[in-house]
Amino acid sequence: MANQKKPKKPKPTRKGSRPQARTVKALKRKDKPAPHIPYAARPAKAPLEENRPDEIVTTRVPEEVEAARADKIVSTLLDGVSRSRVQKALDLGMVKVNGVAADRRTIIKPGDHIEVALPSPGEPTARPVKMALEVLFEDAHLIAINKPAGLLTHPVQGSDEVSVVHGLLHYTKGKLAPAGGAPRPGVVHRLDRETSGVIVLAKTDKAYHALVAQFAQRTAQKEYLALVDKAPRLLSGIIEAKIDRHRTVRVRMAVREDGRDAVTEWRVEEKYATDAALVRAFPHTGRTHQIRVHLAHLGHAILGDRTYGKFDIPTYTGWPMPRVMLHAHRLTLTHPQTGKPLTISVEPPKDFKELQEWLAKKFGRKAYLLPA
């Protein structure tokens, strides 16, 4: 009995993994749409700058003030200090009430002594982070990479996610144009988090200003590929519809008569019966979410875009669209140093091509002759 082998324990499931096959079977049985899972292929977190207070403020709560939560009362006691800075201080444990660290829910009473170490209101500063990046073009003046879906273009306030800027600061050994500012060195244009494809950053201030001018003057030519819901009846067109922030849902953009001018040219390259299409889009302006908003306004939301389209319904159960299926395919600009035209392009990634082939297999494919 002493030599009897113990049964092997099952290997633990790796953290973050999902049992794909089991999930698919369950969905087929229940006939429910697949739940949207935020794009998972994101890189590791970036190191944050140390939060250093730029001033210490102390005060005593007047007797006539009624007891209330710290997040409601502290900012009213500090004249000239924004509520956001006070709330950030509370979240960071930089507020003390009678010598004890407080948070937003701490009840503050009349006579309490409050000490606030106000964090600097400055923007985030990116640090170099080693990461795998596909460089498409590089010289002493600019660098272009194939941005993977799920990666931010630059750091954002209050987040420790890595971005293109973090990776390129490491790759270029810090040689990104400082004119872009601490959180956005070298950034002359942006791609949404879930959009893949060509993105260019400047390495010198001279290149930065020249490239920014090209995007502002609309001389840089951008081409995107999008897999859209339902095949357009026409094969091409131009959308001229003004865009601005949604009136009630502030994280969204919307077509508004009082918005900013926005123009997108488009043409169909493939149709998958009447159910979907491959569209090439040429944005002539650079509004936030422009292509996504315009195609949805046309009645052909980009597949996987759950902000501007309705895809969490049974009709789309099993459709392999893990993200907004939008890809920055080609960018043509004038080189800031030589003055010669420079075209940079990259083919769509695996997830885009997989959905493209899945649509062709399910619905059939009809390609359209492209202009010479």
ABEGO torsion letter per residue (X at the ends): XAABBBBBBBBBBBBGBBBAAAAAAAAAAAGBBBBBBBBABBBBBBBBBBBBBABBBBBBBBAABBBBBAAAAAAAABBGBBAAAAAAAAAAGABBBGGBBBBAABBBBBGBBBBBBBBBABBBBBBBBBBBBBBABBBAABBBBBBBBGBBABBBBGBABBBAAAAAAAAAGGBBBAAAEAAABGBABBBBAABBEBBBBBABAAAAAAAAAAAAAGABBBBBBBBBBEBBABABEBBBBBBBBBAABAABBBBBAABBBBBBBBBBABBBEAABBBBBBBBABBBBGAAAAAAAAAGBBBBGBAAABBABBAAABGBBBABBBBBBABBBBBBAAAGBBBBBBBBBBAAAAAAAAAAAAAAEBBBBBBBX
